[in-house]
Amino acid sequence: MRQDSDDTALAERVRAFKSDPEKVREATEFVDQLIQQAKKEAELKQKEKDRSKFDAQDQGSGK
């Protein structure tokens, strides 16, 4: 039965959160920042991967 009360409490907190436009805006901004940071990190990792791939090809060709 504790699970039911936990679910009810969580549902109430979610309703309260959704009814506060400022909290929703802040959460949206936070998630947008996370997505942008993840994109930047993914691009950097891809560039590093591509660079090491080309370096390995150059070494393999004797350059």
Secondary structure, 3 states (H helix, E strand, C coil): CHHHHHHHHHHHHHHHHHCCHHHHHHHHHHHHHHHHHHHHHHHHHHHHHHHHHHHHHHHHCCC
